[in-house]
Amino acid sequence: MQLRVAVLGAGSWGTTVAALASQNAPTVLWARRSEAAQEINEQHTNARYLKQANLPNALRATDSIEEAVRDADVLVMGVPSHSLRETLAEAKKFLRPWVPIVSLAKGLEQDSKLRMTEVIQDVIPDHPTGALTGPNLAREIMSGFAAASVIAIDEARVATQLQAVFNSGVFRVYTNPDVIGCELGGALKNVIAIATGMGDGIGVGDNTRSAVITRGLAEMTRLGVAMGGSAPTFAGLAGMGDLIATCVSPQSRNRHVGEQLGRGRTIEQIIEEMHMVAEGVKTSRVVLELAEANGVELPIATEVYGVVHEGHTARQAYRGLTRRSPGAEMDSD
């Protein structure tokens, strides 16, 4: 029997995942705006988020959460981290028992500092909960370029079922039971991407960029392991893979934020002109709070926080990093 899939959130990644799933299972995409749902149903496009991309005719959209969720066998949460709890609370009214819930958001809840699967379990307990994450730039996937992702869930049977839902052609989906590591990799890499973008904005070289990415991966791994993740996860798709894509691609929203900061613009100016969320802006605050709670030093994330929230400049941040005394590569900051 084919599983019926509901995807809540018609942004670029939510729409892309819904398009992929619709090749394997009946899929309904919930869009907050009725005109967006109408465009998807009638024109098979979502021009606001995915310009020049044609969506499968089989993909159906609605602006009713009840319509999307009531018959779903799999619920995919494609909304940003700051609206996940509210959207999920509405979906809960119509969700059948034991339906697996998959998060697409790569962020952390601000006040609670919870990962997205933890938020899901808090709102709707007793459902299998996981995350789909990895180096997945929506426009490239919609253009047919090969990509790989990870379905992170600690129940092997459910993981295999979900793998079959999302695996599609050149989009390869692997399983990983390390939900903590996979989620933290997706959230932490956004902060490092802002740092990389700042370097590009002020004109540092490739050597510097490589150093920031590599030491950023070390920071991600230190905090991730301290919080219960597995070190090998951070060397895989959900860690290094996602980090590289987010740090180097012109399509990366977090890298764009950093680049604009490096060019002297304020964070308020940058956010005002964006209609998609750069999760790393808010995540940078939560990351430092988690680092302090776990006794972990994060020099790069600290400098990013100073630029984003304390008015420091990108040049000050890079000078701060170069003033630190290096130690042993494998065990120091």
Buried (B, 14 or more C-beta within 10 A) or exposed (E): EEBBBBBBBBBBBBBBBBBBBBBBBBBBBBBBEEEBBBBBBEEBBBEBBBEEBEBBEEBBBBBBBEBBBBEBBBBBBBBBBBBBBEBBEBBBEBBEEEBBBBBBBBBBBBEEBBBBBBBBBEBBEEBBBBBBBBBBBBBBBBEEEEBBBBBBBBBEEBBEBBBBBBBBEEBBBBBBBBBBBBBBBBBBBBBBBBBBBBBBBBEBEEEBBEBBBEBBBBBBBBBBBBBEBBEEBBBBBBBBBBBBBBBBBEBBBBBBBBBBBBBEBEBEEBEEEEEBBBBBBBBBBBBBEBBEEBEBBBBBBBBBBBBBBEEBBBBEBBEBBEEEEEEEEEEEB
